[in-house]
C-alpha cells in the first residue's frame, strides 16, 4: 500500500476506532499531531509507534514544531524560541547566527526523531514585513538573503538529525494582513513585487528542499485562485520556473482562506488537480468520511514517491540524546538566543 494524498489529525491522545479505520485507507498518507495529542513522553512515543505500525510503508507522522508561539509539544521537549531571534542575532553576528541556526534545526529534529516523528512543518520563510500578525516573530528576517542563509543552515541541521523539513508558506503569507485560518487572506501585490518573497525558495530549492507548504492566500493581480488551489502557482511557478522537485503540501483546507471555492471535498480535489501532493484536513473529523469517499480511485504515483522520501531516518534514544555533548552544546546555543542583552536607548 502506498501513501495517499490526504493527511488527517486525531481527536485525542489515542487512536479512536473510526480514526484507525481512516488511517488504513490507501487514500491517507499521514497524520498531523497537535497539543491535544500530547500527554507525556511515553504516551507520544507509543502513539507515533502505533500510527507507524498500521501499514507499510508507514504513514507520515508530522507536527508544527517551529518554536515560539508554534510549538505543539512542551515539557520535557526543549522550549524553542521564536525563529525571529535568529534574525536578530544575524544582524549582530552573522557567523554565530548561522551556526546557531544549524544547532536550532538539529535540536528541534533530534528531539522529535527521538519519539519517532517523521517531519516538522518548519521553517517559516515568509519575510518579516510587519504586516501579517499571524506570521510576526515566526519570520526569520525581513531581508530575503538573510532568510535564505538562516533557513539553509536550519534545514541542514534538521537533515543531519534525520528529518526532512518543509518551507512555508509558498509563495508568501507576509503581505496578507488577514489570518488565512479565520479570514480570506489577500495580497494585492503584483508578481514583480513578490520577487523578494520568492528569493528564499529559489535558494532552498537549489539546495534540495524536500517539501514546501502552500498558503491559502489569494494574489488577485496574478491569479484568481488562492495559491493552494492554483496550478499557475504550483505547476507553472513552483515546479516550472523555480524547478522544485520535492513534495507540495497544502496548509489545512478547513481554513477560511481555502473556503472561497466551496465545500471541503471540492477544495481537496482542486488542490490535488492544481499539483499538490498532500492535502491537510484538520479539526474536521466529520468531514473525513466524505472526503475519502470523494477521492475513491485517485492515484498519483509521482506524488507517492515524493511523499515516501519524507520519512524520518535513524533515531535517537531520548535519555542518551539529552546526555550527549551535542545536545548540551546545541541547547546552550539556542538558549542564548533569548538571553541576549536588549539595546538601551538614550533619552
N, C-alpha and C positions, 0 to 999 in steps of 0.2 A: 504493500500500500504506500502511495506517495503522499507528499504534503499538499493539502488542498489550499484554496485561495482565501479562506476565512479564518480570522483569529478572534476568539471569544474570551470572555472572562468568567470568573466563578463568583458565586454569591458569598462564600464564607471561607473558613479555614480548612474545609474538607470538600471532597468532590461529591455532589449530590447525585442521586440515581439518574435523573434526566441529563445532567451535565456529563456524566460518564458515557451515556448513550451518544450525545452530541460529539464528544471527543473521539469516538470510534468511527465517525463518519469520514469517508475519504475526502470530503469537501472542507474539512477543518485542517488547518495547518499548524495551529499553535494556540497558546494561552498567554494572556497578559495578566499579571498579578498586580493587585493594589494593596493598600494598607489594611483593608478589611480581611485580606487573605493571610496576614502575618500575625502570629501569636507568639512564637518563640523560635529560637534557632532550630531546635529539634523538629518542631512542627513544620517549619517551612522546608527543611531538608527532606522530610518524609513526603510532604505534599508534592514537591517537584519530582521526587523519585517515582511517586505513584503516577503522575502525569506521563512521565517518560516511559513507564512500563506498559502503558495502554496499547501501544502499537509500535511497529517498525516500518520505516525509520521513526525514531521518537519525534513526538510533537515538539515544536519550538516552545520554550518557556521564556518569557520576556518580562521586563518591568521598566518603568520610568524611574531611573535612579541617577539623576543629574547632579544633585546636591542642592543646598539651599531649600527653597520652597518645594522643590520637586524631588523628594527622596521618599519612596514608599516604605522602606524598611528602616526602622530606627534602632535603638539599643537591642542587641550588642553590636550592630553594624556601626562603623565609623561614621560620625556625623560630618558629612561633606559640606564645605561652604559653598555659597553661590559661585558659579563659574566666573562672574564678573570680577571676583577677587584676583583671578589670574590676569585679567586685563589691567587691573590697577598695578599689579606687580610688574607687568610688561613695560609700563610707562616709566618705571623706576629702574628696572634692571632686566633687560631683555633676556640675557642668557639664563639668569636664575629663573625667570618666569617659564622659559621653555623647558628647563629641567623639571620644574615643579609640575608643569602640565603633564609631562610623561609619568611622573610619580602619581599624580591625580588619577590618570586613566588606569594605571596598573592597580592602584589601591581599590578603586571602585570595582574593577573587573575581577580581581583576585578574590575579594570577599564574596561576590555574587557567584563566582565559579565554585567556591567552597561549599555552597549549598545547592549546586547543580544548575543555576540559572544560565541559560544559553547566551542571552543578549540583553543589553540595556539600550533603551531608546535615547541616546545621547551621543555626541554633543549637539547642543543648540548652536547653530552657526548664523542665526539671524543677527544682523548688525544692531548695535545699541544706538538707535536713532532718537531715543527719548520720546517715542510716540506710542508704543504699544505697552500698556500696563501688564498684559499677560506675559510678555517677554521680560521686560525690565532687567533685573540683575541675573537673569538666565543667560543673557548675551555676554559673550566674551569681551567684546570691544566694539568701538564704532569704526575703526579702521579695518577694511577688508583684508589687508595684508597681515595685520596682527591676528585677526580671527583665523585666517588660514594657517599661519605658523603655529599658533597655540593648538588648534584643532588637530593638525597633523601629529604633533607630539603626543597629545592626549590619545589619539587613535592608535599610535604606535605602542604606547604604554598598555592600553587595553589588549591589543593584539598579542603582546608579549605574555599576558596573563591568560591567553586562550580565548579571547572574546572578540567577536565582530561587533562593531558599533554602527549607529545609524545617525547620519547627519540630518538635521531638521531645522526649519520646516520649509522645504523647497516650494517655490523659488524664494519666498521670504514671508514672514509674518511681521516684519519690523515696521512696515509702513501702514499697517492697518490699526487704527485706534481701537476698534471693536475687538472683543474677545470672541473668536470663532466657536468657542464652546457654547456660548449663550446668545450670540447675535450674528447677523450676517456681517462678515468682515470684508471690507472693500479697500483696495489700494488703487488709487486713480492715477498712479504714475505711468508714464509711457515705458515702452520696452527699453529705450536708451537710458532712461533714468534708473533702471534696475541693474545697470552694469556692475556697480559696486556690490550689490546684494548677491549677484551670481558668481562673483570672483572667488569666494572661498570654495564653492562647489567645483569650479574649474581646477583649483589646486588639489583638492582632496581626491577628485576623480583621477587626476594624473598619478596620484599615489596609491590607487587601487581601492577606493572607497567601497565597502561591501554592501551598504544599504543606505537608502535615502527615504525620509518620510515626507509625504506631500501635504501641503497645507490646504485647509478649506478656506482659502482666501480668493476672492474674485479680483481680477485685474481687467476691468471692462475696456481699457484702452487697447488691450491686445487680444482678449478672447472673452466670449460671453459666459463660459462655464467657469465655476471655481477650479482652481488649479488641479485639485484632486480628481476631477471628473473631466479633465481636458486632455485630449490626445495631442493638442498643439503643444502644451507644456511638457507632457510626459514623453511622447514619441518624437515629436519634432525637435524640441529644445533639449530635454534632459538626455534622451537616448541619442538623438541625431547630432545636434550642434555640440553638446558637451561630451558625447561619447561614453556615457555612463553604461556600464555592463553589470552592475550589481542589482540587488533586489529593490523594487519600488514598493513602498508600503504606504497606505493611507493613514492619516490621523483617523480618529474614531468617527465613523459615518453616522453615529447617532447625534453628533454635534449639530447645533443650529446652522453653522456655516455650510453644511452639506445638504441641508433640508430644502434648499431652493428648488431642487429638481423633483421632489415628490417623496413617496414612501421609501422606507429603508431598502426594500427589495430592489427598487429601481436604482437607488444610489449605489448599491453594491455592484449591480450589473454594469452601470455606466462607468464606475471606477475601473472595473476589470476590462471593459471594452476600450477604455482610454489608455490602457497599458500598465495598470497596477498589477503587481504580482500577489499582493496580500492585502486584504481589507480588514481593518479593525472594526469590530462591533462590540461596544462596551456598554455596561449598565442597562442592557435591554434584553434580559433573558426571555421575555415573552415574544420577542421578535425572532429569536434564533430558529425555531422550527420552520417558520415561514420562509426565512432566507435560505435555509438548507434545501427546502423543497423547490424554491425558485432556481437553485443552482444545479439541479439534477442534470447529469450529463456533461457538466462543464469540465474541460480538461485543458491544461496548458503545460505541456512538457518542459518548455524552456523555463517557465516560472518555477516549476517544481525543482529543477536543477539549481536555480539561483537560491531558492529557499533552503535547500539541503546544505548549501555551503555556509549557512549562518549558524549551524550547530556549534556549541562551545567545544573547545579542545582541551584535553588534560583536565586536571582537577587539583584542588588543594584540600588538605585536612585543616579544618578551622583552627584547632589548637596549635598545630605545627606552623601554620601561616602566621599567626599572631605572635609566636615566639621567635620568628625568623628575623634576621638582621635587616632584610629588605623591607619587611613590613614596618619595622621600627623606624627605619630611615624615611620611608615614603610617608608614613603618618606624621612624622615630625615636620617634614617639608610642607605638607598640606595644612597641618595645624597652624603653621607660621603665617599662612595667608590671612588669618583673622586676628593675628596678634601684632600686625604692623602698626607703628605709631601713626596717629592721624595728624594731618598737616594743621599747624596753628596759624590762623590768620591774624595779622597785626591790625589793630583798630586805631 
